[in-house]
Amino acid sequence: MIVLHRLGHAAEPFHLNSDLIVTVEACPDTVVTLATGARILVCEDPQQIARAILRWKADIRRGSLRAIRTEDLARATDHAGP
């Protein structure tokens, strides 16, 4: 999830599932259109939103790799034999 701020409510952040985002437009305010058809006006510019999405997805991939490496390490040190 990424953290955004509704236009006019900058002090109240909300979390948005970035997988639901279809488009992000600056016209001149930033409008995020979701797969549900909902449109949200936010304070962040499109570049900030794109960076937040990339960071979120990178964190997920990093976590997955850590989990895989931990499982591999556990198997490699398992001395239970066949």
PyMOL commands that set and color helices and strands:
alter all, ss='L'
color gray80, all
select helices_A, chain A and resi 18-20+46-76
alter helices_A, ss='H'
color red, helices_A
select strands_A, chain A and resi 2-5+13-16+21-26+30-34+39-42
alter strands_A, ss='S'
color yellow, strands_A
deselect
rebuild
show_as cartoon
